[in-house]
């Protein structure tokens, strides 16, 4: 069995299907890697688009703090 080579990141955008902000991405993080919801596995975007979302930042200060803590744990 292949080891899991993905990790979770938190994005400011909620999953359209389940509302989760946690997404799974390949550890290699190629720009064309697909980003999927960690809960329901729905495709959200490619990794380069997720990076753009992270650079734009969250809508408010509370979301910014949550993302900072969650994403720091996974890096």
HTML snippet that shows the backbone in 3Dmol.js (N, CA, C, O; Angstrom):
<script src="https://3Dmol.org/build/3Dmol-min.js"></script>
<div id="view" style="width:600px;height:400px;position:relative"></div>
<script>
const pdb = `
ATOM      1  N   UNK A   1       0.841  -1.179   0.000  1.00  0.00           N
ATOM      2  CA  UNK A   1       0.000   0.000   0.000  1.00  0.00           C
ATOM      3  C   UNK A   1       0.887   1.244   0.000  1.00  0.00           C
ATOM      4  O   UNK A   1       1.896   1.302   0.703  1.00  0.00           O
ATOM      5  N   UNK A   2       0.505   2.218  -0.783  1.00  0.00           N
ATOM      6  CA  UNK A   2       1.259   3.469  -0.881  1.00  0.00           C
ATOM      7  C   UNK A   2       0.961   4.350   0.339  1.00  0.00           C
ATOM      8  O   UNK A   2      -0.186   4.430   0.779  1.00  0.00           O
ATOM      9  N   UNK A   3       1.986   5.010   0.885  1.00  0.00           N
ATOM     10  CA  UNK A   3       1.733   5.927   1.998  1.00  0.00           C
ATOM     11  C   UNK A   3       0.976   7.162   1.505  1.00  0.00           C
ATOM     12  O   UNK A   3       1.089   7.557   0.345  1.00  0.00           O
ATOM     13  N   UNK A   4       0.213   7.752   2.402  1.00  0.00           N
ATOM     14  CA  UNK A   4      -0.543   8.953   2.060  1.00  0.00           C
ATOM     15  C   UNK A   4       0.432  10.121   1.945  1.00  0.00           C
ATOM     16  O   UNK A   4       1.131  10.444   2.905  1.00  0.00           O
ATOM     17  N   UNK A   5       0.481  10.753   0.779  1.00  0.00           N
ATOM     18  CA  UNK A   5       1.404  11.864   0.558  1.00  0.00           C
ATOM     19  C   UNK A   5       0.662  13.195   0.489  1.00  0.00           C
ATOM     20  O   UNK A   5       1.111  14.124  -0.183  1.00  0.00           O
ATOM     21  N   UNK A   6      -0.458  13.286   1.173  1.00  0.00           N
ATOM     22  CA  UNK A   6      -1.213  14.533   1.152  1.00  0.00           C
ATOM     23  C   UNK A   6      -1.219  15.146   2.546  1.00  0.00           C
ATOM     24  O   UNK A   6      -0.928  14.490   3.546  1.00  0.00           O
ATOM     25  N   UNK A   7      -1.563  16.431   2.572  1.00  0.00           N
ATOM     26  CA  UNK A   7      -1.698  17.126   3.846  1.00  0.00           C
ATOM     27  C   UNK A   7      -2.864  18.083   3.770  1.00  0.00           C
ATOM     28  O   UNK A   7      -3.310  18.453   2.684  1.00  0.00           O
ATOM     29  N   UNK A   8      -3.356  18.481   4.928  1.00  0.00           N
ATOM     30  CA  UNK A   8      -4.512  19.362   4.989  1.00  0.00           C
ATOM     31  C   UNK A   8      -4.075  20.814   5.077  1.00  0.00           C
ATOM     32  O   UNK A   8      -3.088  21.143   5.735  1.00  0.00           O
ATOM     33  N   UNK A   9      -4.826  21.678   4.402  1.00  0.00           N
ATOM     34  CA  UNK A   9      -4.656  23.122   4.510  1.00  0.00           C
ATOM     35  C   UNK A   9      -6.029  23.727   4.759  1.00  0.00           C
ATOM     36  O   UNK A   9      -7.045  23.133   4.400  1.00  0.00           O
ATOM     37  N   UNK A  10      -6.063  24.887   5.362  1.00  0.00           N
ATOM     38  CA  UNK A  10      -7.333  25.570   5.592  1.00  0.00           C
ATOM     39  C   UNK A  10      -7.399  26.763   4.658  1.00  0.00           C
ATOM     40  O   UNK A  10      -6.478  27.577   4.594  1.00  0.00           O
ATOM     41  N   UNK A  11      -8.508  26.848   3.936  1.00  0.00           N
ATOM     42  CA  UNK A  11      -8.702  27.942   2.991  1.00  0.00           C
ATOM     43  C   UNK A  11      -9.837  28.844   3.469  1.00  0.00           C
ATOM     44  O   UNK A  11     -10.703  28.396   4.220  1.00  0.00           O
ATOM     45  N   UNK A  12      -9.844  30.107   3.046  1.00  0.00           N
ATOM     46  CA  UNK A  12     -10.914  31.020   3.449  1.00  0.00           C
ATOM     47  C   UNK A  12     -12.259  30.689   2.808  1.00  0.00           C
ATOM     48  O   UNK A  12     -13.288  31.225   3.220  1.00  0.00           O
ATOM     49  N   UNK A  13     -12.260  29.822   1.815  1.00  0.00           N
ATOM     50  CA  UNK A  13     -13.489  29.466   1.102  1.00  0.00           C
ATOM     51  C   UNK A  13     -14.047  28.153   1.661  1.00  0.00           C
ATOM     52  O   UNK A  13     -13.326  27.161   1.767  1.00  0.00           O
ATOM     53  N   UNK A  14     -15.313  28.156   2.010  1.00  0.00           N
ATOM     54  CA  UNK A  14     -15.962  26.938   2.511  1.00  0.00           C
ATOM     55  C   UNK A  14     -16.310  26.019   1.340  1.00  0.00           C
ATOM     56  O   UNK A  14     -16.600  26.488   0.239  1.00  0.00           O
ATOM     57  N   UNK A  15     -16.280  24.723   1.584  1.00  0.00           N
ATOM     58  CA  UNK A  15     -16.681  23.749   0.568  1.00  0.00           C
ATOM     59  C   UNK A  15     -18.149  23.976   0.216  1.00  0.00           C
ATOM     60  O   UNK A  15     -18.986  24.097   1.111  1.00  0.00           O
ATOM     61  N   UNK A  16     -18.467  24.034  -1.063  1.00  0.00           N
ATOM     62  CA  UNK A  16     -19.864  24.243  -1.468  1.00  0.00           C
ATOM     63  C   UNK A  16     -20.786  23.087  -1.072  1.00  0.00           C
ATOM     64  O   UNK A  16     -21.999  23.268  -0.969  1.00  0.00           O
ATOM     65  N   UNK A  17     -20.216  21.908  -0.852  1.00  0.00           N
ATOM     66  CA  UNK A  17     -21.040  20.749  -0.516  1.00  0.00           C
ATOM     67  C   UNK A  17     -21.285  20.591   0.977  1.00  0.00           C
ATOM     68  O   UNK A  17     -22.409  20.320   1.399  1.00  0.00           O
ATOM     69  N   UNK A  18     -20.215  20.762   1.794  1.00  0.00           N
ATOM     70  CA  UNK A  18     -20.373  20.458   3.221  1.00  0.00           C
ATOM     71  C   UNK A  18     -20.019  21.608   4.159  1.00  0.00           C
ATOM     72  O   UNK A  18     -20.284  21.523   5.358  1.00  0.00           O
ATOM     73  N   UNK A  19     -19.428  22.678   3.639  1.00  0.00           N
ATOM     74  CA  UNK A  19     -19.121  23.834   4.467  1.00  0.00           C
ATOM     75  C   UNK A  19     -17.775  23.799   5.177  1.00  0.00           C
ATOM     76  O   UNK A  19     -17.429  24.745   5.884  1.00  0.00           O
ATOM     77  N   UNK A  20     -17.016  22.733   5.001  1.00  0.00           N
ATOM     78  CA  UNK A  20     -15.711  22.626   5.648  1.00  0.00           C
ATOM     79  C   UNK A  20     -14.715  23.599   5.018  1.00  0.00           C
ATOM     80  O   UNK A  20     -14.816  23.933   3.837  1.00  0.00           O
ATOM     81  N   UNK A  21     -13.757  24.045   5.819  1.00  0.00           N
ATOM     82  CA  UNK A  21     -12.683  24.899   5.312  1.00  0.00           C
ATOM     83  C   UNK A  21     -11.379  24.130   5.182  1.00  0.00           C
ATOM     84  O   UNK A  21     -10.375  24.689   4.741  1.00  0.00           O
ATOM     85  N   UNK A  22     -11.377  22.848   5.562  1.00  0.00           N
ATOM     86  CA  UNK A  22     -10.168  22.029   5.460  1.00  0.00           C
ATOM     87  C   UNK A  22     -10.132  21.311   4.124  1.00  0.00           C
ATOM     88  O   UNK A  22     -11.098  20.668   3.714  1.00  0.00           O
ATOM     89  N   UNK A  23      -8.993  21.436   3.456  1.00  0.00           N
ATOM     90  CA  UNK A  23      -8.811  20.825   2.142  1.00  0.00           C
ATOM     91  C   UNK A  23      -7.546  19.995   2.135  1.00  0.00           C
ATOM     92  O   UNK A  23      -6.628  20.239   2.918  1.00  0.00           O
ATOM     93  N   UNK A  24      -7.499  19.029   1.263  1.00  0.00           N
ATOM     94  CA  UNK A  24      -6.353  18.134   1.153  1.00  0.00           C
ATOM     95  C   UNK A  24      -5.622  18.420  -0.154  1.00  0.00           C
ATOM     96  O   UNK A  24      -6.232  18.575  -1.212  1.00  0.00           O
ATOM     97  N   UNK A  25      -4.276  18.485  -0.045  1.00  0.00           N
ATOM     98  CA  UNK A  25      -3.433  18.741  -1.205  1.00  0.00           C
ATOM     99  C   UNK A  25      -2.214  17.826  -1.120  1.00  0.00           C
ATOM    100  O   UNK A  25      -1.788  17.442  -0.030  1.00  0.00           O
ATOM    101  N   UNK A  26      -1.662  17.485  -2.272  1.00  0.00           N
ATOM    102  CA  UNK A  26      -0.463  16.664  -2.334  1.00  0.00           C
ATOM    103  C   UNK A  26       0.690  17.421  -1.683  1.00  0.00           C
ATOM    104  O   UNK A  26       0.818  18.630  -1.874  1.00  0.00           O
ATOM    105  N   UNK A  27       1.532  16.723  -0.915  1.00  0.00           N
ATOM    106  CA  UNK A  27       2.662  17.367  -0.244  1.00  0.00           C
ATOM    107  C   UNK A  27       3.640  18.011  -1.223  1.00  0.00           C
ATOM    108  O   UNK A  27       4.331  18.965  -0.867  1.00  0.00           O
ATOM    109  N   UNK A  28       3.705  17.504  -2.444  1.00  0.00           N
ATOM    110  CA  UNK A  28       4.612  18.069  -3.443  1.00  0.00           C
ATOM    111  C   UNK A  28       4.177  19.484  -3.813  1.00  0.00           C
ATOM    112  O   UNK A  28       5.013  20.351  -4.067  1.00  0.00           O
ATOM    113  N   UNK A  29       2.883  19.710  -3.843  1.00  0.00           N
ATOM    114  CA  UNK A  29       2.290  21.034  -4.119  1.00  0.00           C
ATOM    115  C   UNK A  29       2.644  21.584  -5.492  1.00  0.00           C
ATOM    116  O   UNK A  29       3.071  22.732  -5.616  1.00  0.00           O
ATOM    117  N   UNK A  30       2.469  20.779  -6.502  1.00  0.00           N
ATOM    118  CA  UNK A  30       2.620  21.255  -7.875  1.00  0.00           C
ATOM    119  C   UNK A  30       1.455  22.186  -8.185  1.00  0.00           C
ATOM    120  O   UNK A  30       0.356  21.982  -7.669  1.00  0.00           O
ATOM    121  N   UNK A  31       1.669  23.206  -9.017  1.00  0.00           N
ATOM    122  CA  UNK A  31       0.593  24.146  -9.331  1.00  0.00           C
ATOM    123  C   UNK A  31      -0.676  23.484  -9.874  1.00  0.00           C
ATOM    124  O   UNK A  31      -1.777  23.988  -9.653  1.00  0.00           O
ATOM    125  N   UNK A  32      -0.532  22.368 -10.579  1.00  0.00           N
ATOM    126  CA  UNK A  32      -1.705  21.716 -11.166  1.00  0.00           C
ATOM    127  C   UNK A  32      -2.282  20.594 -10.302  1.00  0.00           C
ATOM    128  O   UNK A  32      -3.218  19.917 -10.725  1.00  0.00           O
ATOM    129  N   UNK A  33      -1.737  20.386  -9.093  1.00  0.00           N
ATOM    130  CA  UNK A  33      -2.316  19.387  -8.182  1.00  0.00           C
ATOM    131  C   UNK A  33      -3.726  19.808  -7.801  1.00  0.00           C
ATOM    132  O   UNK A  33      -3.996  20.991  -7.589  1.00  0.00           O
ATOM    133  N   UNK A  34      -4.611  18.842  -7.717  1.00  0.00           N
ATOM    134  CA  UNK A  34      -5.995  19.133  -7.347  1.00  0.00           C
ATOM    135  C   UNK A  34      -6.134  19.274  -5.840  1.00  0.00           C
ATOM    136  O   UNK A  34      -5.499  18.553  -5.070  1.00  0.00           O
ATOM    137  N   UNK A  35      -6.978  20.219  -5.435  1.00  0.00           N
ATOM    138  CA  UNK A  35      -7.292  20.434  -4.021  1.00  0.00           C
ATOM    139  C   UNK A  35      -8.711  19.938  -3.799  1.00  0.00           C
ATOM    140  O   UNK A  35      -9.644  20.370  -4.475  1.00  0.00           O
ATOM    141  N   UNK A  36      -8.868  19.013  -2.830  1.00  0.00           N
ATOM    142  CA  UNK A  36     -10.170  18.422  -2.527  1.00  0.00           C
ATOM    143  C   UNK A  36     -10.546  18.689  -1.081  1.00  0.00           C
ATOM    144  O   UNK A  36      -9.673  18.830  -0.224  1.00  0.00           O
ATOM    145  N   UNK A  37     -11.828  18.757  -0.808  1.00  0.00           N
ATOM    146  CA  UNK A  37     -12.327  18.902   0.550  1.00  0.00           C
ATOM    147  C   UNK A  37     -11.860  17.706   1.377  1.00  0.00           C
ATOM    148  O   UNK A  37     -11.988  16.563   0.938  1.00  0.00           O
ATOM    149  N   UNK A  38     -11.322  17.959   2.563  1.00  0.00           N
ATOM    150  CA  UNK A  38     -10.847  16.880   3.428  1.00  0.00           C
ATOM    151  C   UNK A  38     -12.012  16.070   3.994  1.00  0.00           C
ATOM    152  O   UNK A  38     -11.829  14.916   4.382  1.00  0.00           O
ATOM    153  N   UNK A  39     -13.210  16.661   4.046  1.00  0.00           N
ATOM    154  CA  UNK A  39     -14.360  15.964   4.610  1.00  0.00           C
ATOM    155  C   UNK A  39     -15.135  15.140   3.580  1.00  0.00           C
ATOM    156  O   UNK A  39     -15.331  13.937   3.754  1.00  0.00           O
ATOM    157  N   UNK A  40     -15.570  15.795   2.515  1.00  0.00           N
ATOM    158  CA  UNK A  40     -16.441  15.101   1.547  1.00  0.00           C
ATOM    159  C   UNK A  40     -15.739  14.750   0.243  1.00  0.00           C
ATOM    160  O   UNK A  40     -16.342  14.119  -0.625  1.00  0.00           O
ATOM    161  N   UNK A  41     -14.475  15.148   0.086  1.00  0.00           N
ATOM    162  CA  UNK A  41     -13.635  14.817  -1.077  1.00  0.00           C
ATOM    163  C   UNK A  41     -14.015  15.561  -2.358  1.00  0.00           C
ATOM    164  O   UNK A  41     -13.530  15.206  -3.432  1.00  0.00           O
ATOM    165  N   UNK A  42     -14.858  16.567  -2.272  1.00  0.00           N
ATOM    166  CA  UNK A  42     -15.236  17.318  -3.471  1.00  0.00           C
ATOM    167  C   UNK A  42     -14.054  18.134  -3.982  1.00  0.00           C
ATOM    168  O   UNK A  42     -13.327  18.744  -3.198  1.00  0.00           O
ATOM    169  N   UNK A  43     -13.869  18.143  -5.289  1.00  0.00           N
ATOM    170  CA  UNK A  43     -12.817  18.958  -5.928  1.00  0.00           C
ATOM    171  C   UNK A  43     -13.178  20.429  -5.772  1.00  0.00           C
ATOM    172  O   UNK A  43     -14.316  20.828  -6.016  1.00  0.00           O
ATOM    173  N   UNK A  44     -12.197  21.233  -5.363  1.00  0.00           N
ATOM    174  CA  UNK A  44     -12.426  22.671  -5.256  1.00  0.00           C
ATOM    175  C   UNK A  44     -11.696  23.431  -6.356  1.00  0.00           C
ATOM    176  O   UNK A  44     -12.301  24.232  -7.068  1.00  0.00           O
ATOM    177  N   UNK A  45     -10.377  23.177  -6.497  1.00  0.00           N
ATOM    178  CA  UNK A  45      -9.581  23.927  -7.457  1.00  0.00           C
ATOM    179  C   UNK A  45      -8.211  23.271  -7.586  1.00  0.00           C
ATOM    180  O   UNK A  45      -7.929  22.268  -6.931  1.00  0.00           O
ATOM    181  N   UNK A  46      -7.369  23.843  -8.432  1.00  0.00           N
ATOM    182  CA  UNK A  46      -5.976  23.413  -8.507  1.00  0.00           C
ATOM    183  C   UNK A  46      -5.187  24.158  -7.430  1.00  0.00           C
ATOM    184  O   UNK A  46      -5.633  25.187  -6.923  1.00  0.00           O
ATOM    185  N   UNK A  47      -4.014  23.630  -7.086  1.00  0.00           N
ATOM    186  CA  UNK A  47      -3.229  24.202  -5.991  1.00  0.00           C
ATOM    187  C   UNK A  47      -2.850  25.659  -6.239  1.00  0.00           C
ATOM    188  O   UNK A  47      -2.869  26.462  -5.306  1.00  0.00           O
ATOM    189  N   UNK A  48      -2.506  26.017  -7.476  1.00  0.00           N
ATOM    190  CA  UNK A  48      -2.129  27.416  -7.745  1.00  0.00           C
ATOM    191  C   UNK A  48      -3.285  28.374  -7.446  1.00  0.00           C
ATOM    192  O   UNK A  48      -3.057  29.518  -7.052  1.00  0.00           O
ATOM    193  N   UNK A  49      -4.522  27.909  -7.632  1.00  0.00           N
ATOM    194  CA  UNK A  49      -5.682  28.744  -7.299  1.00  0.00           C
ATOM    195  C   UNK A  49      -5.859  28.849  -5.782  1.00  0.00           C
ATOM    196  O   UNK A  49      -6.267  29.892  -5.272  1.00  0.00           O
ATOM    197  N   UNK A  50      -5.550  27.762  -5.064  1.00  0.00           N
ATOM    198  CA  UNK A  50      -5.626  27.783  -3.604  1.00  0.00           C
ATOM    199  C   UNK A  50      -4.596  28.762  -3.036  1.00  0.00           C
ATOM    200  O   UNK A  50      -4.871  29.467  -2.065  1.00  0.00           O
ATOM    201  N   UNK A  51      -3.409  28.800  -3.648  1.00  0.00           N
ATOM    202  CA  UNK A  51      -2.375  29.752  -3.209  1.00  0.00           C
ATOM    203  C   UNK A  51      -2.884  31.183  -3.381  1.00  0.00           C
ATOM    204  O   UNK A  51      -2.661  32.031  -2.516  1.00  0.00           O
ATOM    205  N   UNK A  52      -3.560  31.450  -4.484  1.00  0.00           N
ATOM    206  CA  UNK A  52      -4.133  32.785  -4.706  1.00  0.00           C
ATOM    207  C   UNK A  52      -5.139  33.127  -3.608  1.00  0.00           C
ATOM    208  O   UNK A  52      -5.158  34.253  -3.112  1.00  0.00           O
ATOM    209  N   UNK A  53      -5.972  32.159  -3.228  1.00  0.00           N
ATOM    210  CA  UNK A  53      -6.953  32.384  -2.163  1.00  0.00           C
ATOM    211  C   UNK A  53      -6.264  32.711  -0.846  1.00  0.00           C
ATOM    212  O   UNK A  53      -6.692  33.607  -0.117  1.00  0.00           O
ATOM    213  N   UNK A  54      -5.188  31.976  -0.543  1.00  0.00           N
ATOM    214  CA  UNK A  54      -4.452  32.221   0.696  1.00  0.00           C
ATOM    215  C   UNK A  54      -3.779  33.588   0.679  1.00  0.00           C
ATOM    216  O   UNK A  54      -3.717  34.260   1.708  1.00  0.00           O
ATOM    217  N   UNK A  55      -3.280  33.999  -0.473  1.00  0.00           N
ATOM    218  CA  UNK A  55      -2.627  35.302  -0.578  1.00  0.00           C
ATOM    219  C   UNK A  55      -3.627  36.449  -0.454  1.00  0.00           C
ATOM    220  O   UNK A  55      -3.309  37.492   0.118  1.00  0.00           O
ATOM    221  N   UNK A  56      -4.835  36.261  -0.989  1.00  0.00           N
ATOM    222  CA  UNK A  56      -5.882  37.284  -0.847  1.00  0.00           C
ATOM    223  C   UNK A  56      -6.282  37.429   0.606  1.00  0.00           C
ATOM    224  O   UNK A  56      -6.599  38.521   1.078  1.00  0.00           O
ATOM    225  N   UNK A  57      -6.262  36.307   1.304  1.00  0.00           N
ATOM    226  CA  UNK A  57      -6.572  36.332   2.729  1.00  0.00           C
ATOM    227  C   UNK A  57      -8.039  36.111   3.016  1.00  0.00           C
ATOM    228  O   UNK A  57      -8.881  36.133   2.118  1.00  0.00           O
ATOM    229  N   UNK A  58      -8.328  35.899   4.284  1.00  0.00           N
ATOM    230  CA  UNK A  58      -9.690  35.660   4.734  1.00  0.00           C
ATOM    231  C   UNK A  58     -10.507  36.942   4.773  1.00  0.00           C
ATOM    232  O   UNK A  58      -9.980  38.048   4.646  1.00  0.00           O
ATOM    233  N   UNK A  59     -11.786  36.763   4.948  1.00  0.00           N
ATOM    234  CA  UNK A  59     -12.688  37.906   4.968  1.00  0.00           C
ATOM    235  C   UNK A  59     -12.614  38.723   6.245  1.00  0.00           C
ATOM    236  O   UNK A  59     -12.935  39.911   6.229  1.00  0.00           O
ATOM    237  N   UNK A  60     -12.198  38.116   7.356  1.00  0.00           N
ATOM    238  CA  UNK A  60     -12.142  38.872   8.600  1.00  0.00           C
ATOM    239  C   UNK A  60     -10.998  38.391   9.497  1.00  0.00           C
ATOM    240  O   UNK A  60     -10.318  37.413   9.188  1.00  0.00           O
ATOM    241  N   UNK A  61     -10.807  39.082  10.587  1.00  0.00           N
ATOM    242  CA  UNK A  61      -9.678  38.805  11.474  1.00  0.00           C
ATOM    243  C   UNK A  61      -9.775  37.433  12.146  1.00  0.00           C
ATOM    244  O   UNK A  61      -8.759  36.763  12.333  1.00  0.00           O
ATOM    245  N   UNK A  62     -10.982  37.015  12.506  1.00  0.00           N
ATOM    246  CA  UNK A  62     -11.153  35.704  13.153  1.00  0.00           C
ATOM    247  C   UNK A  62     -10.754  34.583  12.201  1.00  0.00           C
ATOM    248  O   UNK A  62     -10.069  33.641  12.600  1.00  0.00           O
ATOM    249  N   UNK A  63     -11.179  34.681  10.953  1.00  0.00           N
ATOM    250  CA  UNK A  63     -10.802  33.672   9.953  1.00  0.00           C
ATOM    251  C   UNK A  63      -9.291  33.670   9.754  1.00  0.00           C
ATOM    252  O   UNK A  63      -8.692  32.607   9.598  1.00  0.00           O
ATOM    253  N   UNK A  64      -8.674  34.837   9.756  1.00  0.00           N
ATOM    254  CA  UNK A  64      -7.224  34.939   9.577  1.00  0.00           C
ATOM    255  C   UNK A  64      -6.490  34.202  10.690  1.00  0.00           C
ATOM    256  O   UNK A  64      -5.520  33.490  10.429  1.00  0.00           O
ATOM    257  N   UNK A  65      -6.941  34.365  11.919  1.00  0.00           N
ATOM    258  CA  UNK A  65      -6.307  33.702  13.048  1.00  0.00           C
ATOM    259  C   UNK A  65      -6.455  32.181  12.961  1.00  0.00           C
ATOM    260  O   UNK A  65      -5.500  31.443  13.204  1.00  0.00           O
ATOM    261  N   UNK A  66      -7.646  31.724  12.616  1.00  0.00           N
ATOM    262  CA  UNK A  66      -7.880  30.282  12.479  1.00  0.00           C
ATOM    263  C   UNK A  66      -6.979  29.703  11.395  1.00  0.00           C
ATOM    264  O   UNK A  66      -6.340  28.673  11.607  1.00  0.00           O
ATOM    265  N   UNK A  67      -6.922  30.353  10.241  1.00  0.00           N
ATOM    266  CA  UNK A  67      -6.082  29.857   9.143  1.00  0.00           C
ATOM    267  C   UNK A  67      -4.610  29.829   9.533  1.00  0.00           C
ATOM    268  O   UNK A  67      -3.896  28.881   9.206  1.00  0.00           O
ATOM    269  N   UNK A  68      -4.161  30.852  10.223  1.00  0.00           N
ATOM    270  CA  UNK A  68      -2.763  30.911  10.629  1.00  0.00           C
ATOM    271  C   UNK A  68      -2.416  29.723  11.530  1.00  0.00           C
ATOM    272  O   UNK A  68      -1.384  29.080  11.339  1.00  0.00           O
ATOM    273  N   UNK A  69      -3.262  29.435  12.494  1.00  0.00           N
ATOM    274  CA  UNK A  69      -3.006  28.336  13.428  1.00  0.00           C
ATOM    275  C   UNK A  69      -3.071  26.989  12.715  1.00  0.00           C
ATOM    276  O   UNK A  69      -2.168  26.167  12.873  1.00  0.00           O
ATOM    277  N   UNK A  70      -4.110  26.752  11.944  1.00  0.00           N
ATOM    278  CA  UNK A  70      -4.285  25.457  11.277  1.00  0.00           C
ATOM    279  C   UNK A  70      -3.188  25.223  10.246  1.00  0.00           C
ATOM    280  O   UNK A  70      -2.602  24.141  10.213  1.00  0.00           O
ATOM    281  N   UNK A  71      -2.903  26.191   9.422  1.00  0.00           N
ATOM    282  CA  UNK A  71      -1.899  26.006   8.373  1.00  0.00           C
ATOM    283  C   UNK A  71      -0.484  25.904   8.943  1.00  0.00           C
ATOM    284  O   UNK A  71       0.370  25.254   8.340  1.00  0.00           O
ATOM    285  N   UNK A  72      -0.223  26.520  10.070  1.00  0.00           N
ATOM    286  CA  UNK A  72       1.095  26.405  10.704  1.00  0.00           C
ATOM    287  C   UNK A  72       1.307  24.983  11.214  1.00  0.00           C
ATOM    288  O   UNK A  72       2.423  24.470  11.130  1.00  0.00           O
ATOM    289  N   UNK A  73       0.277  24.334  11.737  1.00  0.00           N
ATOM    290  CA  UNK A  73       0.379  22.969  12.231  1.00  0.00           C
ATOM    291  C   UNK A  73       0.699  21.982  11.131  1.00  0.00           C
ATOM    292  O   UNK A  73       1.303  20.941  11.388  1.00  0.00           O
ATOM    293  N   UNK A  74       0.303  22.293   9.907  1.00  0.00           N
ATOM    294  CA  UNK A  74       0.459  21.355   8.802  1.00  0.00           C
ATOM    295  C   UNK A  74       1.689  21.637   7.959  1.00  0.00           C
ATOM    296  O   UNK A  74       1.867  20.998   6.921  1.00  0.00           O
ATOM    297  N   UNK A  75       2.536  22.558   8.358  1.00  0.00           N
ATOM    298  CA  UNK A  75       3.749  22.856   7.564  1.00  0.00           C
ATOM    299  C   UNK A  75       4.978  22.562   8.340  1.00  0.00           C
ATOM    300  O   UNK A  75       6.086  22.750   7.837  1.00  0.00           O
TER     301      UNK A  75
END
`;
const viewer = $3Dmol.createViewer("view");
viewer.addModel(pdb, "pdb");
viewer.setStyle({}, {cartoon: {color: "spectrum"}});
viewer.zoomTo();
viewer.render();
</script>
